[in-house]
């Protein structure tokens, strides 16, 4: 017996759907990785992510790059940071403007503020050294950088409302499209005996359905006739005397008939 049905076409059977799934997956993975690199990793390391605004560290760091720094406790700065490291520090105690430069010199000793060292920093693109930096001014040590993402973050922060409207409209449109679009289906024929692969076939016409219905009715009539024949064969034989006993109220002439 072969039956026909409709099944929805799987996404992996279409090259365009495969490409769409791959692009969507790559986009989601990229967004998650960026969030982790910009927020999660620096927070776990006790630091933050900063945007480079000047070219004093070129070519290592360019304007627009994002720098992730890890936090360093003031009492551990002298032991954890050495010459060649890149540090982020306050140019003056209490000044919120941060500077990210490389340590080109380190002085170890006892100082008036109770610290055990002083750092000499300098930008890779600068020709002059900075003023000595105390451990209290250091806010973090360099972890890694993300090129040009600082401008993207700045644009997003300045256009957050517009970005929210665009994303909301896009999600709403996608939801409406997914709700009202017709699913792509195909008709397949499967064999009831098993072992046969699904074969694509066009949908049956109205005339074909009528012919199938008539064929089924003829089969039903044939089955009923066979059932009647079997029922007759199962009835016990009845002789003349037994038949007369089945009619006790009839007259003799009627019995003779």
C-alpha positions as CSV (number, residue, x, y, z in Angstrom):
1,X,0.0,0.0,0.0
2,X,1.3,3.4,-0.9
3,X,0.2,6.6,0.8
4,X,0.6,10.2,-0.1
5,X,1.2,13.1,2.3
6,X,2.7,16.5,2.6
7,X,5.9,17.3,4.7
8,X,7.6,20.6,5.3
9,X,10.9,20.9,3.4
10,X,13.9,20.8,5.8
11,X,16.3,23.7,5.9
12,X,19.3,21.5,5.1
13,X,17.8,20.5,1.7
14,X,18.1,24.1,0.3
15,X,21.6,25.7,-0.4
16,X,20.1,29.1,0.4
17,X,18.8,28.0,3.7
18,X,22.1,26.4,4.6
19,X,23.9,29.6,3.7
20,X,21.4,31.6,5.8
21,X,21.8,29.4,8.8
22,X,25.6,29.6,8.5
23,X,25.5,33.4,8.3
24,X,23.1,33.6,11.2
25,X,25.2,31.3,13.3
26,X,28.4,33.2,12.5
27,X,26.7,36.5,13.4
28,X,25.4,35.2,16.8
29,X,28.8,33.7,17.6
30,X,30.6,37.0,16.7
31,X,28.2,39.1,18.8
32,X,28.7,36.7,21.8
33,X,32.5,36.8,21.4
34,X,32.5,40.6,21.2
35,X,30.3,41.0,24.3
36,X,32.6,38.6,26.1
37,X,35.8,40.5,25.0
38,X,34.4,43.9,25.7
39,X,32.5,43.3,29.0
40,X,32.9,39.9,30.5
41,X,36.6,39.3,30.3
42,X,37.7,42.7,31.6
43,X,35.1,42.6,34.4
44,X,36.3,39.1,35.5
45,X,39.9,40.4,35.5
46,X,38.9,43.3,37.6
47,X,39.4,45.9,34.9
48,X,37.5,47.5,32.1
49,X,37.6,48.3,28.3
50,X,38.7,51.7,27.1
51,X,38.7,53.5,23.8
52,X,42.0,54.9,22.4
53,X,41.6,58.6,21.5
54,X,45.0,59.7,20.4
55,X,47.9,58.2,18.3
56,X,50.6,58.4,21.0
57,X,50.9,54.5,21.0
58,X,50.9,54.0,17.2
59,X,51.5,51.6,15.6
60,X,50.7,49.3,18.5
61,X,47.4,51.1,19.3
62,X,45.6,53.4,16.9
63,X,42.8,55.9,17.6
64,X,39.5,54.0,17.7
65,X,40.9,50.8,19.1
66,X,39.5,49.3,22.2
67,X,41.9,48.3,25.0
68,X,41.0,45.8,27.6
69,X,43.0,46.2,30.9
70,X,43.1,44.0,33.9
71,X,43.0,45.4,37.4
72,X,46.1,45.5,39.6
73,X,46.0,46.2,43.3
74,X,48.1,49.2,44.4
75,X,50.3,47.0,46.7
76,X,51.0,44.6,43.9
77,X,51.8,47.1,41.1
78,X,55.5,47.2,41.8
79,X,55.9,43.4,41.7
80,X,53.5,42.6,38.7
81,X,54.5,45.4,36.3
82,X,57.9,45.7,34.7
83,X,59.7,47.5,31.9
84,X,58.0,46.8,28.5
85,X,54.5,46.4,29.9
86,X,51.7,48.7,28.8
87,X,49.8,50.3,31.7
88,X,46.8,52.6,32.1
89,X,47.2,55.3,34.7
90,X,45.9,58.7,35.8
91,X,48.2,61.5,34.7
92,X,47.6,63.1,38.1
93,X,45.9,61.7,41.2
94,X,42.2,62.6,41.0
95,X,42.4,63.4,37.3
96,X,39.8,61.2,35.5
97,X,41.6,61.4,32.1
98,X,43.4,58.1,31.6
99,X,46.6,57.5,29.7
100,X,47.8,54.2,28.2
101,X,51.5,54.1,27.6
102,X,54.4,51.7,27.8
103,X,56.7,51.4,30.8
104,X,60.2,52.3,29.6
105,X,61.9,52.6,33.1
106,X,61.3,51.5,36.7
107,X,62.9,52.8,39.9
108,X,62.8,50.7,43.0
109,X,63.3,52.2,46.4
110,X,61.5,54.0,49.3
111,X,59.5,57.1,48.4
112,X,57.8,59.7,50.5
113,X,54.3,58.4,49.7
114,X,55.2,55.0,51.1
115,X,55.5,53.3,47.6
116,X,58.3,51.0,46.7
117,X,58.7,52.0,43.0
118,X,58.2,54.6,40.4
119,X,57.5,54.0,36.6
120,X,58.7,56.0,33.7
121,X,56.2,55.7,30.8
122,X,56.3,56.8,27.2
123,X,54.1,56.5,24.1
124,X,55.5,54.4,21.3
125,X,55.0,57.3,18.9
126,X,56.2,60.0,21.3
127,X,59.8,61.2,21.5
128,X,59.6,62.4,25.2
129,X,59.1,60.4,28.4
130,X,56.2,61.1,30.7
131,X,56.4,62.3,34.3
132,X,57.1,59.5,36.9
133,X,54.1,57.4,37.7
134,X,53.4,56.1,41.2
135,X,51.6,52.9,42.0
136,X,48.6,54.8,43.2
137,X,48.1,56.3,39.7
138,X,48.0,52.9,37.9
139,X,44.5,51.7,37.1
140,X,45.3,48.5,35.1
141,X,47.6,46.5,32.9
142,X,47.2,45.9,29.2
143,X,45.4,42.6,28.2
144,X,44.5,42.9,24.5
145,X,43.1,45.3,21.9
146,X,40.2,45.3,19.4
147,X,40.9,47.4,16.3
148,X,38.4,50.1,15.3
149,X,35.6,48.9,17.6
150,X,35.9,52.0,19.7
151,X,34.3,54.1,17.0
152,X,31.5,51.6,16.7
153,X,30.9,51.7,20.5
154,X,30.9,55.4,20.4
155,X,28.4,55.6,17.6
156,X,26.1,53.1,19.4
157,X,26.2,55.0,22.6
158,X,25.3,58.2,20.8
159,X,22.5,56.7,18.7
160,X,21.1,54.1,21.2
161,X,17.5,55.2,20.7
162,X,17.6,55.0,16.9
163,X,19.4,51.6,17.1
164,X,16.7,50.3,19.4
165,X,13.9,51.4,17.0
166,X,15.6,49.8,14.0
167,X,16.2,46.5,15.9
168,X,12.6,46.5,17.2
169,X,11.2,47.1,13.8
170,X,13.3,44.4,12.3
171,X,12.2,41.9,14.9
172,X,8.6,42.8,14.4
173,X,8.8,42.5,10.7
174,X,10.5,39.1,10.9
175,X,7.9,37.9,13.3
176,X,5.1,38.9,11.0
177,X,6.8,37.3,8.0
178,X,7.3,34.1,9.9
179,X,3.7,34.1,10.9
180,X,2.0,34.7,7.6
181,X,4.4,33.1,5.1
182,X,3.4,29.8,3.6
183,X,5.5,26.8,4.5
184,X,7.4,25.2,1.7
185,X,6.0,21.7,1.3
186,X,6.3,18.8,-1.1
187,X,4.2,15.6,-1.7
188,X,5.9,12.3,-1.2
189,X,4.8,8.7,-1.8
190,X,5.8,6.1,0.8
191,X,5.5,2.3,0.5
192,X,3.6,0.5,3.2
193,X,5.8,-2.6,2.9
194,X,8.9,-0.7,4.0
195,X,12.3,-0.6,2.5
196,X,11.5,1.9,-0.1
197,X,12.8,5.5,-0.2
198,X,10.5,8.4,-0.3
199,X,9.7,9.5,-3.9
200,X,8.6,13.0,-4.8
201,X,5.3,13.1,-6.8
202,X,2.8,15.8,-7.8
203,X,-0.4,16.2,-5.9
204,X,-3.3,14.0,-7.3
205,X,-6.0,15.7,-9.3
206,X,-9.7,15.7,-8.5
207,X,-10.5,13.1,-11.2
208,X,-7.8,10.8,-9.9
209,X,-9.2,11.1,-6.4
210,X,-12.7,10.2,-7.7
211,X,-11.3,7.1,-9.5
212,X,-9.6,6.1,-6.3
213,X,-12.8,6.5,-4.4
214,X,-14.8,4.3,-6.8
215,X,-12.1,1.7,-6.7
216,X,-12.3,1.6,-2.9
217,X,-16.1,1.2,-3.0
218,X,-15.8,-1.7,-5.5
219,X,-13.3,-3.3,-3.2
220,X,-15.7,-2.9,-0.2
221,X,-18.6,-4.5,-2.1
222,X,-16.4,-7.4,-3.1
223,X,-15.4,-7.9,0.5
224,X,-19.1,-7.8,1.7
225,X,-20.0,-10.4,-0.9
226,X,-17.3,-12.7,0.3
227,X,-18.5,-12.2,3.9
228,X,-22.0,-13.2,2.8
229,X,-20.7,-16.3,1.1
230,X,-18.7,-17.3,4.1
231,X,-21.8,-16.8,6.3
232,X,-23.9,-19.0,4.1
233,X,-21.3,-21.8,4.2
234,X,-21.3,-21.7,8.0
235,X,-25.1,-22.2,8.4
236,X,-26.0,-25.8,9.4
237,X,-28.1,-27.9,6.9
238,X,-31.9,-28.0,7.6
239,X,-34.0,-31.1,6.6
240,X,-37.7,-31.1,5.8
241,X,-38.9,-32.3,9.3
242,X,-36.8,-29.7,11.1
243,X,-38.2,-27.1,8.8
244,X,-41.8,-28.2,9.5
245,X,-41.1,-27.9,13.3
246,X,-40.0,-24.2,12.8
247,X,-43.6,-23.5,11.6
248,X,-45.9,-24.9,14.3
249,X,-48.8,-22.5,13.8
250,X,-49.3,-23.1,10.1
251,X,-51.8,-25.4,8.6
252,X,-51.0,-28.7,7.0
253,X,-51.6,-27.5,3.5
254,X,-49.3,-24.5,4.2
255,X,-46.7,-26.9,5.6
256,X,-46.9,-29.1,2.5
257,X,-46.2,-26.0,0.4
